[in-house]
């Protein structure tokens, strides 16, 4: 069965992302250390991040607002105004971090582009994701770019319809089991999971057992060979 549409996640699939968020979270934890222990800061921050997804979505701007809210909850009226300024600076640094491609991504995408149409399907802030794609130098390889608020089965159904592709002729690859793999499988496509060590726990989910359209890969460079196997 030929694969026509190759959908790829962006953050931590094409370029590094979570390590910058980890550094920002560390800087934030040190800033509010007078008000709570490190573990308590991180636990509260994660709870507030998840709670705020329905209001602010994903991305660095949402993360920054959640840092401010966490600091206010932990410190209350004792939080000095300069601390808010420092949190905003941490957020700006997160937005301005350089785009660092994962090893071999350029060559891998060149190979994939010769096998089917590439479509970037990623969550996050629209402007920030567009800036990162432009800075990556990879944009010319993609037939389309879909920056979405979240990823569900319906999201992928709409993407496949937009590009005139039957689900069984589409594959989605990314580092999130919850957002990239499971909804793509539910929509009828193939799903490749490429785990990375700094994954956000919110994106974790149980891998499907013995699913005929699922494969876990060590890196994106293995995707072309799997597609070749699918195509027989």
Phi, psi and omega in degrees: 000119182289140174266125183257325185240125179245105182264135183230139169288167181253291186297125179064012168247319176255322182220161180293142180216304187296334179293331176286323175293322178296320178293321178294319179295323178295316178298321179293317180299321178292325180295319183261013180305328178296344187250344181195153177289158186307311183298321180292322178299311184293322178296317181291320180299315181296318179298319180290321176303310182296318179299325185274353182303322182288344178264315189246349183076202183258160173120178186294324181292318176298319179299319180295315177298323179291326175298315180298314181297319178297316180299319179293322179292323183280321186258336182060223183289350180278352181287118181286150181302321178301334179295322177296320177299321179292322177298317178298324178294321177299319178295319178295321177297323179294321179290335186259006184296150181292153176272115181245110182292146171293157184303131174074009185296318181302311180295321180296316180293325176300318180292316180296322181296338176275356182253340182180178179283130179266132176229126176277124178236104188220153176264167174125185179291130185304308184296314182297318180293322177296319179296317181294320179296318179298318181290337183288335184076013183258351190305325184292346181275347186261135174288326181207162178229123180240106177259113190243160180285330177199171181238116175231174178304318180298327178300313181289325176302317179294319179298313181298319179295319182299326182259011175062043184237133174291141183306321183290353177252018180237149175228143177239133179232135179188179185263000181248118176296317184292318189260328185263316191270302187300314179292329177293318177297318179298328180281354176102005181266183173266148183228127178247125181257126181237088186294152174225148193293338184258021184302141177291133183300332179299335183269000182282150175197163181284132179292145179293142181272120175054039178280128185293341182252016182245142174212135172265130181243152178281330179201164184296333181300343178276348184296317180303321180293323178293320177299320178298324177292318179301319184282351175077000000 
